[in-house]
């Protein structure tokens, strides 16, 4: 899962400018919910700055982080398109700047041929992203899943004012990769001891991204 599939990368430059200029500008603090699972409503949020998490809960009380969204992404579009209730909760991880528009406005935008094709490609990318995420949880060990998640979060942080550190509670990190909190604490400790990351309270900084990519299995080892 990378952030290269943002809607802004699929839309023509003029369409992206039009989309980010439609509706009302909204500024949210970290920890603010955009909407909650099960809510009515079809407002669409175009993220201009910041990072948000998408979380789904089950009746038994357990929850999982489905995705991380950042600048160039949209959230809330599913309810705008199909008229259903919110299928997940979206909460800001950092201060967030977004453009908010009503569902009918968003539908008119994606009814335009050029925007429709771009939105279709973006939707396919998100489906592929979800498939990769499920496969990682099913087959990869915790250390490799964690490395991939940290790389994605590092990329998201870099999109927010070129930061190199990000804040995510350990339980959220555990939920993101389908592991226990104890397993995350141990794995983070090993990565810190290896000099791959640095940690402080609720904050992780990737110190050696190449080493993390090797652990994640995303680059080939040299001879």
C-alpha positions in Angstrom: 0.0 0.0 0.0 1.5 3.3 -1.0 0.0 6.8 -1.3 0.8 7.1 -5.0 -2.8 6.3 -5.8 -4.3 9.5 -4.5 -7.2 10.9 -6.5 -5.1 14.0 -7.2 -2.7 11.9 -9.2 -5.4 10.5 -11.5 -7.3 13.7 -12.2 -6.2 16.2 -14.8 -4.7 19.2 -13.2 -7.6 21.4 -14.1 -10.1 18.9 -12.6 -8.1 18.7 -9.4 -8.1 22.5 -9.1 -11.8 22.6 -9.7 -12.5 19.8 -7.1 -10.3 21.4 -4.4 -12.1 24.7 -5.0 -15.6 23.3 -4.7 -17.6 23.4 -1.4 -16.3 24.9 1.9 -12.9 24.8 3.5 -12.7 23.1 6.8 -9.9 23.0 9.4 -9.9 20.1 12.0 -7.6 19.4 15.0 -5.9 16.0 15.4 -8.3 13.4 16.9 -11.4 14.9 15.3 -14.0 12.6 13.7 -15.1 13.5 10.2 -17.9 11.0 10.4 -18.7 7.8 12.3 -19.6 4.3 11.1 -23.4 3.9 10.7 -24.1 7.6 10.4 -26.4 9.0 7.7 -25.0 11.7 5.5 -23.4 12.0 2.1 -20.8 14.8 2.6 -17.5 14.2 0.8 -14.2 15.4 2.2 -11.3 16.2 -0.1 -8.1 16.1 2.0 -5.8 19.0 1.2 -3.3 18.7 4.1 -3.0 16.2 6.9 -3.6 12.5 7.6 -6.7 10.6 8.7 -7.4 7.0 9.6 -10.3 4.9 8.4 -11.6 2.5 11.1 -14.3 -0.2 11.1 -15.8 -1.7 14.2 -17.7 -5.0 14.7 -20.6 -5.6 17.1 -18.3 -7.6 19.4 -16.4 -4.4 20.0 -13.2 -5.1 18.1 -12.1 -2.6 15.5 -9.5 -2.5 12.7 -7.8 0.4 10.8 -8.7 -0.2 7.2 -6.6 2.5 5.6 -4.6 5.7 6.1 -5.7 8.7 3.9 -3.7 11.8 3.2 -3.5 14.9 1.0 -5.0 14.2 -2.4 -7.4 11.5 -1.1 -11.2 11.8 -0.7 -13.2 10.2 2.1 -17.0 9.8 2.4 -17.5 9.3 -1.3 -19.0 5.8 -0.9 -22.1 7.1 0.8 -22.3 10.0 -1.7 -22.3 7.5 -4.6 -24.6 4.7 -3.3 -26.7 6.6 -0.7 -25.9 4.1 2.1 -24.8 4.7 5.7 -21.2 5.4 6.5 -19.4 2.1 6.3 -16.5 3.2 8.6 -15.3 5.9 10.9 -12.8 8.5 9.7 -10.7 10.3 12.3 -7.9 12.8 11.8 -4.4 11.7 13.0 -2.9 15.2 12.4 -4.4 18.7 12.0 -6.4 18.4 8.8 -7.4 20.9 6.1 -10.1 19.6 3.7 -12.7 20.8 1.3 -16.2 19.6 2.2 -19.0 19.3 -0.4 -22.5 17.8 -0.4 -23.1 14.4 -2.1 -25.0 15.8 -5.1 -22.2 18.3 -5.8 -19.6 15.5 -5.8 -21.8 13.3 -8.0 -22.1 16.0 -10.6 -18.3 16.4 -10.5 -17.6 12.7 -11.2 -20.3 12.6 -13.8 -18.0 14.6 -16.1 -16.3 12.1 -18.5 -12.7 13.0 -17.6 -13.4 13.0 -13.8 -15.4 9.8 -14.1 -12.5 7.9 -15.7 -10.1 9.2 -13.1 -12.4 8.4 -10.2 -12.8 4.8 -11.5 -9.1 4.3 -11.6 -8.8 5.7 -8.1 -11.5 3.3 -6.9 -9.7 0.4 -8.4 -6.5 1.4 -6.8 -8.2 1.5 -3.4 -9.6 -2.0 -4.0 -6.1 -3.2 -4.9 -4.8 -1.5 -1.8 -7.3 -3.3 0.4 -6.5 -6.6 -1.2 -2.8 -6.1 -0.5 -3.5 -5.1 3.1 -5.6 -8.2 3.7 -2.9 -10.4 2.2 -0.2 -8.9 4.3 -2.2 -9.6 7.5 -2.9 -13.1 6.4 0.6 -14.2 5.3 3.4 -11.9 6.6 5.1 -12.0 10.0 4.6 -9.1 12.4 8.0 -7.6 11.8 7.5 -7.4 8.0 3.9 -6.1 8.4 5.1 -3.5 10.8 7.9 -2.4 8.5 5.5 -1.9 5.6 3.1 0.0 7.8 5.9 2.3 9.1 7.0 3.1 5.5 3.4 4.0 4.6 3.1 6.2 7.6 6.5 7.8 7.0 5.3 8.7 3.5 2.1 10.1 4.8 4.1 12.2 7.4 6.4 13.5 4.6 3.3 14.8 2.8 2.5 17.0 5.8 5.0 19.8 5.7 7.8 17.3 4.9 7.8 15.9 8.4 9.8 12.8 9.1 8.0 11.8 12.3 4.5 10.7 12.8 2.2 10.1 15.8 0.2 6.9 16.1 -0.8 5.2 19.4 0.7 1.7 19.7 -2.8 0.2 19.8 -3.7 2.0 16.6 -0.5 0.6 15.0 -1.5 -2.9 16.2 -5.0 -2.5 14.8 -3.5 -1.3 11.5 -1.5 -4.5 10.9 -3.7 -7.0 12.8 -1.3 -7.7 15.7 -1.4 -7.5 19.5 -0.1 -4.4 21.2 2.5 -6.5 23.0 3.8 -7.8 19.7 4.1 -4.2 18.4 5.9 -3.0 21.5 8.5 -5.8 21.1 8.9 -5.3 17.4 9.3 -1.5 17.8 11.9 -2.1 20.5 14.0 -4.3 18.2 13.8 -1.8 15.3 14.9 0.9 17.6 17.8 -1.1 18.9 18.8 -1.8 15.3 18.9 1.9 14.6 16.1 1.7 12.0 13.7 3.9 13.9 13.6 6.3 16.8 10.7 6.5 19.2 9.3 8.9 21.8 5.9 9.1 23.5 3.4 8.3 20.7 5.9 9.3 18.0 7.9 7.3 15.6 10.7 8.6 13.3 12.1 6.5 10.5 15.9 6.9 10.7 17.0 4.3 8.1 14.3 3.9 5.4 16.5 1.7 3.3 16.9 -0.8 6.1 13.2 -0.6 6.7 12.5 -1.4 3.1 14.8 -4.4 3.3 12.8 -5.7 6.3 9.6 -5.0 4.5 10.8 -7.0 1.5 10.3 -4.1 -0.8 13.8 -3.9 -2.2 16.2 -6.5 -3.4 19.2 -7.3 -1.2 22.6 -6.7 -2.8 25.1 -9.4 -3.7 
